[in-house]
Amino acid sequence: MMKRRSFLANTTLLSAGLAASSGFAIAQGGKPSKIKFGLIGCGGRGKGAVQNFREACKILGIESELVAVADAFGGQALAVGKANGVPEDRCYGGYDAYQKVIASDCQYVLMATPPSFRPLHFAAAVEAGKHCFIEKPVAVDPVGCHSVIATGEKAAAKGLAVVTGTQRRHTAGYLKNKALIDAGAIGPIRGGVVQWNGTVPWIKRRNEGESDADYMARNWLNFCETSGDHIVEQHIHNLDVACWFLGRMPVTALGFGGRARRETGNMFDFFSVDYDFGDGVHIHSQCRQISGTYGRVGEFFTGTEGECLGGGKITGRDVQVPEIKLDTNNGMVQEHVDMIRGVIEGKPLNHARRIAEVTLVAVIGRMSAYTGQLIRWSDVMSNENSPLFSFACKPTAEDFEKGSVVMPAEVPAVPGQA
Ligand SMILES: NC(=O)c1ccc[n+]([C@@H]2O[C@H](COP(=O)([O-])OP(=O)(O)OC[C@H]3O[C@@H](n4cnc5c(N)ncnc54)[C@H](O)[C@@H]3O)[C@@H](O)[C@H]2O)c1
């Protein structure tokens, strides 16, 4: 068990250390007999996360109860609540429904709405003292990412857990390869390619008389303002592996992309981005959502001494690392086990900054492709004088709650001049 934990994200130790050194006493959680949890966003992943959370509780020998659910659409909340034994009067609909889940007696909140809503919902959940599972990505723009970082710091101060849905970080193959790379198996990484080339998961057409807000919330996967575009929404998994294995963030992104086949919304359907990680190290990021094209999802890195294929085959120097022992082969369950165990042991995991920064890495790739410009990491991360630092997509999550959503035109960005 100790071996496994030594490979889990350094942030475990960091957040515990930070809390101790800044004088905040994190209460020793102890193992509860039962955990009450709530869900915001009752779609595919929300339903899956409920099952994953329950399975994690079972592994830890803890009873679990889903006590409240929320969705923008009341019918969706009711269907998922009903299927999971939640009383009808605790199934909430509407753009403010998240507040009711957060106000319930749940101790953990699972958030699986479109990512544009995450910063607002996460801030409210931490304010109310809830442990948070925040699905990736956690925002769609720099303002949202900075908000998540700030909320993550509040969560750390309160001793709350923050875990995200980057399941590769909770699977044995990836954890082992990361350990091997850190032990010098392939030498310093000199370059690589990360890819999510697939098809459009789904599109939804506008219903007769439907409001801008409801259409965007239903068809969120095809609007940049709600999903961040697919480089953020989907390809983030592979970009996360690149940043994790390299142990640093890129310096610049220079990319292009466009829209060839997508039929609704305003997103691109292909991107090709060169991420410069400094010291001559480049990672080529490629993602596409077009049916009938060659599909490949994964990560490949070349080092001075060998090569590594994501969480799979690795060749190079013969180095030894401790065996990775997990509770389950399913990373989407293991991430919940790790979250709950951290709380029980009084060392809550806090991955807020990590996932916010990786979200921002994907955002600069999109920004470069949309504008045709080279985008610097420092301009979105630390240079408060840059207009990119305070860039926010509109409509915002607050607009949905206030009822002031104006849908953007369903046309993609076009960089450059004719
Ligand atoms: N970790 C993974 O591998 C993985 C896989 C799939 C999806 N995801 C992520 O999970 C999130 C949800 O994706 P999904 O596939 O479940 O989408 P989905 O469309 O199936 O579900 C989203 C749900 O959120 C609801 N919703 C929209 N706006 C809302 C609001 N303001 N308040 C409350 N509910 C709202 C929608 O009505 C819908 O029911 C996304 O961030 C996505 O990127 C992660």
The ligand as an ORCA input file, in Angstrom:
! r2SCAN-3c Opt
* xyz 0 1
  N     -13.353     11.331    -17.524
  C     -13.842     10.962    -18.677
  O     -13.322     10.083    -19.368
  C     -15.090     11.616    -19.186
  C     -15.913     10.942    -20.107
  C     -17.063     11.593    -20.576
  C     -17.340     12.880    -20.148
  N     -16.511     13.514    -19.267
  C     -16.813     14.886    -18.821
  O     -17.975     14.882    -18.004
  C     -18.731     16.070    -18.216
  C     -20.152     15.710    -18.669
  O     -20.080     14.975    -19.865
  P     -21.249     13.945    -20.290
  O     -20.645     13.066    -21.326
  O     -21.857     13.355    -19.092
  O     -22.283     14.922    -20.988
  P     -23.880     14.772    -21.030
  O     -24.397     15.726    -22.034
  O     -24.226     13.331    -21.175
  O     -24.312     15.255    -19.578
  C     -24.234     16.597    -19.152
  C     -25.455     16.860    -18.304
  O     -25.308     18.133    -17.676
  C     -26.582     18.787    -17.757
  N     -26.382     20.232    -17.622
  C     -26.062     21.138    -18.573
  N     -25.915     22.349    -18.016
  C     -26.167     22.210    -16.685
  C     -26.185     23.100    -15.577
  N     -25.889     24.392    -15.725
  N     -26.515     22.611    -14.371
  C     -26.815     21.315    -14.201
  N     -26.823     20.418    -15.219
  C     -26.476     20.859    -16.435
  C     -27.149     18.355    -19.090
  O     -28.538     18.545    -19.144
  C     -26.748     16.890    -19.128
  O     -27.713     16.062    -18.554
  C     -17.933     16.893    -19.237
  O     -17.078     17.777    -18.579
  C     -17.118     15.846    -19.962
  O     -15.938     16.351    -20.518
  C     -15.419     12.890    -18.759
*
